[in-house]
Amino acid sequence: MVEPLFIDVHILQTIPPSNINRDDTGSPKTARFGGVRRARVSSQAWKKATRDLFPEYLDDGKVGQRTVYAVQLIADYVKELLPDADADIAVDAAAKALSATGVNVKNNATGYLLFMAPGQAKALAQLAVRLLETGEAVDKKAAREILDVKKRPLLNAVDVAMFGRMVADAPDLNVDASVQVAHAIGIGRMEPEFDYYTALDDRHPEDNAGAAMVGTTEFTSATLYRYADIDVLHLCENLGSARAACQGIEAFLKSFVMSMPTGKQNSFANRTLPAAVVIQLRSMQPVSLVNAFEKPVEARDGKSQVEIGCERLAEQEKAIDEAFGTAPKQTFVVVADPGAKALPDALPGAVIVNLDAAVRGVSQACAAYLKDNGYQTEGEE
């Protein structure tokens, strides 16, 4: 039995007045934790922000698209292969190729968001081209295998392999996610506030001194605990390549750390970077350290929330390791705030590095692990 390997990512990040993730009423999202109300940013929001940065670190062919217009995506590749083909004919052939996989297509749309890799779309386009050239019906088995990552993992995209895919019409084409992302929550009590604003009409009559518009925007600020984990072996299986898995891990770590959901950014300019990042490799199971903040953190005795939060984080790590024997194999710490400077010394065996060095160290460890377990580092389809 292959020993698993998990990557834990722990982040403490202070966000100034902002509203980066709103609920249905426009208010900042919240959660009750430890008996008090906390600021919250949904995992979906931060996964989207992370995916948005993937193109900076990965080739276009490694990044998927989530869309109801998968037919058009395939048709575009059909046109690349057959430039002289009529656009409507290309769309019709693409629809037949996608339908052959078991995905329900109606009016050239799937009716729900289908997460598809470029490699899968191109392979389906080749079946559509064969249909146009020979007139033979699309081979359903071949079409279905294109979207089946267990049979053709090399066609998969990194983000599909990481965040998974659900296909309601064909459950066997589902992809189990290899990455888990927690909702980010404030380590202290949330205090919502309101910004009352007015706007003037640039062309208002001179005898009109009133505002043309008034309104309010709710906002909050918080030091957030962010957490995610990666199942390295599962990611490799979803991609069919150790090299692709390591490239994906590098892209995820950089993107997850550097990303920021975009809600109300023009109003608040809340772009910050983490105060501290802890990346750990574990062989037993992923371990969130969120319970370090079950008791809300408040700045006191000249110490900031970040400083106390780092102390709590290290204490929680030590307590869990002693109780359950879950000590990480390696720990990398990135410090970007004076309040976090004592964190590396408080975590046994921690290595203090910058982000690039941490990512490089994790990637090298994952490559060695996969190689030791017989997974090739080369090979693309």
C-alpha positions in Angstrom: 0.0 0.0 0.0 1.3 3.4 -1.0 1.8 5.8 1.9 -0.2 9.0 1.2 1.3 12.5 1.1 -0.7 15.6 1.9 0.2 19.3 1.7 -1.4 21.6 4.3 -1.4 25.3 3.7 -2.1 27.6 6.7 -2.3 31.4 6.1 -2.9 34.3 8.5 -3.9 37.4 6.5 -5.2 40.7 7.7 -7.8 42.3 5.4 -8.6 46.1 6.0 -12.1 47.5 5.6 -13.7 45.6 2.7 -16.5 43.5 1.5 -14.8 40.9 -0.7 -17.5 38.2 -0.5 -21.1 39.2 -0.1 -24.3 37.3 0.8 -27.6 37.7 -0.9 -28.3 40.9 0.9 -25.0 42.5 0.0 -23.5 42.1 3.5 -20.1 40.5 4.1 -20.5 36.8 4.7 -20.2 35.6 8.3 -20.1 32.4 10.4 -20.5 31.6 14.0 -17.4 29.9 15.5 -16.5 29.6 19.1 -19.9 31.1 20.0 -19.2 34.4 18.3 -19.8 35.9 14.9 -16.8 35.9 12.6 -16.0 37.4 9.2 -16.1 34.7 6.5 -14.9 34.3 2.9 -16.4 31.3 1.2 -14.2 28.6 -0.2 -15.8 29.0 -3.6 -14.8 32.6 -3.7 -11.2 31.9 -2.9 -11.0 28.9 -5.3 -12.3 31.2 -8.1 -9.7 33.8 -7.2 -7.0 31.1 -7.2 -8.1 29.6 -10.6 -8.0 33.1 -12.0 -4.3 33.3 -11.4 -3.5 29.8 -12.8 -2.8 31.2 -16.3 0.1 33.1 -14.9 1.8 29.9 -13.9 0.4 27.2 -16.3 0.1 26.8 -20.0 -3.3 27.4 -21.5 -3.7 23.8 -22.2 -3.5 23.0 -18.5 -6.4 25.2 -17.4 -10.0 24.2 -17.8 -13.2 26.1 -18.5 -16.4 25.8 -16.6 -19.2 26.7 -19.0 -22.7 25.8 -20.3 -21.2 26.5 -23.8 -19.0 23.5 -24.0 -20.4 22.7 -27.5 -19.1 26.0 -28.8 -15.7 25.4 -27.1 -15.5 22.1 -29.1 -16.8 23.7 -32.2 -14.0 26.3 -32.1 -11.4 23.4 -32.1 -13.3 21.8 -35.0 -12.9 25.1 -37.0 -9.2 25.0 -36.2 -8.9 21.5 -37.7 -11.3 22.3 -40.6 -11.0 26.0 -41.4 -13.4 25.7 -44.3 -16.2 24.1 -42.4 -19.4 26.0 -42.0 -19.8 27.4 -38.5 -23.3 25.9 -38.0 -22.1 22.5 -39.3 -19.1 22.6 -36.9 -21.5 23.4 -34.0 -23.8 20.5 -34.9 -20.9 18.0 -35.1 -19.6 19.3 -31.8 -23.0 18.8 -30.2 -23.1 15.2 -31.4 -19.6 14.5 -30.1 -20.4 15.9 -26.7 -23.8 14.1 -26.6 -22.0 10.8 -27.3 -20.3 11.1 -23.9 -23.6 10.9 -22.1 -23.8 14.6 -21.3 -27.2 16.0 -22.1 -27.1 18.7 -24.7 -30.1 20.8 -25.6 -30.1 23.8 -27.9 -26.3 23.5 -28.1 -25.9 24.0 -24.3 -25.5 21.7 -21.4 -28.0 23.3 -19.1 -25.4 23.4 -16.3 -21.8 24.3 -15.9 -19.6 21.6 -17.3 -15.9 21.8 -16.2 -13.9 20.7 -19.2 -10.2 20.6 -20.0 -8.8 21.9 -23.3 -7.3 18.5 -24.1 -10.7 16.9 -23.7 -12.4 19.5 -25.9 -9.7 19.0 -28.6 -10.1 15.2 -28.5 -13.9 15.5 -28.9 -13.3 18.0 -31.7 -11.3 15.3 -33.5 -14.3 12.9 -33.2 -16.5 15.6 -34.6 -14.1 16.1 -37.6 -14.2 12.4 -38.2 -18.0 12.6 -38.3 -17.9 15.4 -40.9 -15.3 13.7 -43.0 -16.7 10.1 -43.0 -20.3 10.6 -42.1 -20.0 7.8 -39.5 -21.7 8.1 -36.2 -19.6 9.2 -33.2 -18.2 6.3 -31.3 -19.8 6.6 -27.9 -17.3 4.5 -26.1 -14.4 6.6 -27.5 -16.3 9.8 -26.7 -17.0 8.7 -23.1 -13.4 7.7 -22.5 -12.2 11.2 -23.4 -14.1 12.7 -20.4 -13.2 9.7 -18.1 -10.1 10.7 -16.2 -9.6 7.2 -15.0 -9.0 6.0 -18.5 -7.5 9.1 -20.1 -6.0 11.2 -17.3 -3.4 12.9 -19.5 -6.2 14.9 -21.2 -7.3 16.4 -17.9 -6.7 20.0 -16.8 -5.0 20.9 -13.5 -7.9 22.8 -12.1 -10.4 20.1 -13.0 -8.1 17.6 -11.3 -7.8 19.7 -8.2 -11.3 21.0 -7.7 -13.3 18.1 -9.2 -16.2 17.9 -11.6 -19.8 16.7 -11.2 -21.7 15.6 -14.3 -25.3 15.1 -13.4 -26.2 13.1 -16.5 -23.2 10.8 -16.3 -21.9 10.3 -12.8 -19.1 8.0 -14.0 -17.6 11.1 -15.6 -17.3 12.8 -12.2 -13.9 13.8 -11.0 -13.2 13.6 -7.3 -11.4 16.7 -6.1 -7.8 16.3 -4.9 -7.8 19.8 -3.2 -9.9 20.9 -0.3 -10.3 24.6 0.6 -11.8 25.8 3.8 -14.0 28.8 4.3 -11.6 31.6 5.5 -12.8 32.9 8.9 -11.7 35.8 11.1 -9.6 34.8 14.1 -11.4 37.5 16.1 -14.9 38.8 16.7 -16.6 40.5 13.7 -17.8 44.0 14.0 -19.8 45.0 10.9 -19.9 48.7 9.9 -21.7 50.8 7.4 -20.4 53.4 5.0 -23.0 56.1 4.2 -22.2 57.8 0.9 -23.6 60.4 -1.4 -23.0 61.3 -5.0 -23.4 64.6 -6.8 -24.5 65.2 -10.4 -21.7 66.8 -12.3 -24.2 68.8 -14.3 -26.7 69.7 -11.6 -28.4 73.1 -11.7 -26.7 75.8 -9.6 -29.7 76.2 -7.4 -29.8 72.5 -6.5 -27.4 71.6 -3.7 -28.8 68.2 -2.9 -27.2 64.8 -3.6 -28.2 62.9 -6.7 -27.8 59.6 -5.0 -27.4 58.3 -1.4 -26.6 54.8 -0.2 -24.9 52.6 2.3 -22.3 49.8 1.9 -21.7 47.3 4.7 -18.1 46.4 5.3 -15.8 44.8 7.9 -12.1 44.1 8.6 -10.5 41.0 10.0 -7.4 38.9 10.3 -8.4 35.7 8.5 -7.2 32.1 9.0 -7.1 30.5 5.5 -6.6 26.7 5.0 -6.3 24.3 2.1 -4.9 20.8 1.6 -3.7 18.8 -1.4 -3.8 15.0 -1.7 -0.6 14.6 -3.8 -1.2 11.0 -4.9 -4.8 11.7 -5.9 -3.8 14.7 -7.9 -1.2 12.7 -9.7 -3.8 10.0 -10.5 -6.2 12.6 -11.8 -3.6 14.0 -14.1 -1.7 10.8 -15.1 1.7 12.5 -14.7 3.9 13.2 -11.8 5.4 16.2 -13.7 1.9 17.7 -14.3 1.0 17.1 -10.7 4.1 18.9 -9.4 3.5 21.8 -11.9 -0.1 22.0 -10.6 1.1 22.0 -7.0 3.5 24.9 -7.7 0.7 26.8 -9.5 -1.8 26.2 -6.7 0.5 27.2 -3.9 1.5 30.5 -5.6 -2.0 31.3 -6.7 -3.7 30.4 -3.4 -1.3 32.5 -1.4 -1.3 35.5 -3.7 -5.0 35.6 -4.7 -7.7 37.9 -3.5 -11.5 37.7 -4.2 -12.5 40.7 -6.1 -15.7 41.9 -4.4 -15.9 45.6 -3.9 -12.2 46.1 -4.6 -12.8 49.4 -6.5 -14.5 50.8 -3.4 -12.0 49.5 -0.8 -8.7 48.7 -2.5 -8.2 45.9 0.0 -5.3 44.2 -1.7 -3.1 42.7 1.0 -0.7 39.8 1.1 -0.5 37.2 4.0 1.3 38.0 7.2 2.4 34.4 7.5 2.2 31.3 5.5 2.9 27.8 6.8 3.2 24.9 4.3 3.5 21.4 5.8 3.9 17.9 4.3 2.1 15.2 6.2 1.9 11.4 5.6 -1.1 10.5 7.9 -3.9 12.9 7.0 -4.5 16.7 6.4 -4.8 18.7 9.6 -6.5 22.1 9.9 -5.3 24.2 12.8 -8.5 26.3 12.8 -9.3 25.3 16.4 -6.4 27.5 17.5 -8.9 30.3 17.1 -12.0 28.7 18.7 -11.5 31.3 21.4 -11.6 34.7 19.5 -8.3 36.5 19.3 -8.2 40.1 20.5 -5.1 42.4 20.3 -3.8 43.0 23.8 -0.7 43.9 25.9 0.9 45.5 22.9 0.5 42.4 20.7 -1.4 42.4 17.4 -3.9 39.9 16.3 -1.3 38.4 14.0 1.3 38.0 16.7 -1.2 36.3 19.1 -2.6 34.3 16.2 0.8 32.9 15.4 1.4 32.0 19.0 -2.0 30.2 19.0 -1.2 28.4 15.7 2.1 27.0 17.0 0.5 25.9 20.3 -2.3 24.1 18.4 0.2 22.4 16.2 2.3 21.1 19.1 -0.8 19.9 21.0 -2.1 18.0 18.0 1.2 16.4 17.3 1.7 15.3 20.9 -1.8 13.9 21.2 -2.1 12.1 17.8 1.4 11.7 16.5 0.6 13.7 13.4 3.9 15.6 13.2 4.6 16.9 9.7 7.4 15.5 7.6 8.5 19.0 6.6 7.4 22.6 7.5 8.1 25.7 5.5 7.3 29.1 6.9 7.0 32.4 5.0 7.0 35.5 7.3 5.9 38.9 6.0 4.8 40.6 9.2 6.9 41.6 12.3 4.3 40.0 14.4 5.0 36.6 12.8 8.7 36.6 13.1 8.7 34.2 16.1 6.6 31.6 14.3 9.4 29.5 12.7 11.1 29.0 16.0 7.8 28.0 17.6 7.2 25.2 15.0 9.5 22.2 15.4 11.7 21.7 12.4 10.3 24.7 10.5 12.4 26.2 7.8 12.0 29.9 7.2 12.1 30.8 3.5 10.5 33.1 0.9 7.5 31.9 -1.1 9.4 30.8 -4.1 11.8 28.7 -2.0 8.9 27.2 -0.1 7.1 26.2 -3.3 10.3 24.8 -4.8 11.0 22.8 -1.7 7.4 21.3 -1.6 7.6 20.5 -5.3 10.9 18.7 -5.0 9.6 16.7 -2.1 6.5 15.7 -4.0 8.5 14.8 -7.1 10.7 12.5 -5.0 7.7 11.0 -3.3 6.0 10.2 -6.6 9.2 8.8 -8.1 9.7 6.5 -5.1 6.2 5.2 -5.7 6.7 4.5 -9.3 5.0 7.5 -10.9 6.7 8.8 -14.0 7.8 12.4 -14.2 7.5 12.5 -18.0 4.9 11.7 -20.5 2.2 13.9 -22.0 -0.6 12.9 -24.4 
